[in-house]
Amino acid sequence: MPLADRALVVGIDRYPGIGTLSGAENDALEFHKWVIDPTGGAVEPTRSLLILSSTFNAPTGVDDAQPAKELVERFFTDIDNTAEANNAAGIGLKAGKRLWLFFSGHGFAPSLDRSGVLMANATTNKVHNIAAMLWADRLYEGGWFDEIMLFQDACRSRIPEADLTPPFLRKRQAPNPQTRRRFYAFSAKDKRLSKELPFPPPDGKIHGAFTLTLLQGLRVARDTATGAVTTAQLKRYLQDNMRNLLPIADLQDDDIAKMPEVFDPDPFDIVPAAQAPAVAMFPVRIKPSRVGGAGKVLGANLVDVVAENVTPADWELQVPRGIYKVVIDGVGEKLFEVTGALMPDGNPSEINVTV
């Protein structure tokens, strides 16, 4: 299948010239597990490349640390070689249908709208990097793939007088008939820091708050009408829920990112409904200030979701993600939102509503 999906997943914990991370490889491993899962990204394992700093021997010096950018760039060389072979075979100058790019490690941002991921042999003076977004744009604009998915869990700090390493592939224009779409999401906005956190069992590991939110969203951010995980739903899920994983001290720290940067995505299904499980339901607990009156919960289309002739003092229900309104006779009404937030252990987070 020459036009199959492909994935590049990079996680770097070991930076002898900058400082060690604890969760980048955990993030990469979990994302890679999802992207090759038939019910997830559904990429064939043989067409995915997982690069972790721990798979290399401990370096004798900073300059020997791996992975270096040449290893990542080889993946892009292979993509271009595949496109050339497909073109020679009459298939067209494309390498595949969808490309997944995931990077987790130290990062930097030379300017407001650009950012890169530092390679293991980087220092504050030798800023070896992969400009993930520049690469995604180059492959998108040239039509190497129909769809580009880019996720980057890395800080976007400034390094004075440093710049990104541009893609080595020459620019080209995709053919007019080709429909192309993309989704880019970054853990932090300009100058903000990404946060690693220890999570409780059953995982019990350190993860980036962005990656954990991303993986939750890829599983539950489904359109309630179609059951598919869509770009619009995933964007909203990321922006609504990453802050829910941060402790109070981080929420009060202006340097730490509370909301990821999600570039305005094209509308398409990330995980088709046929692959996605049933629409997830989330617990809601409604506490009326006074009981006895008839009550109902309405969805965004003002259709009754559930109704009670006599509202109980502790009203429990299960609903999909969305905007709702509870109305209780003689008590009042209140709007509330079910964002689909999950707790670190993967269980749904309960929404409490007081009327």
PyMOL commands that set and color helices and strands:
alter all, ss='L'
color gray80, all
select helices_A, chain A and resi 24-35+45-47+53-55+62-64+69-88+132-141+209-220+231-245+248-251
alter helices_A, ss='H'
color red, helices_A
select strands_A, chain A and resi 6-11+48-52+96-104+107-111+114-118+129-130+145-153+181-186+196-198+206-208+229-230+261-262+269-271+282-287+295-298+304-308+315-319+322-328+332-338+351-354
alter strands_A, ss='S'
color yellow, strands_A
deselect
rebuild
show_as cartoon
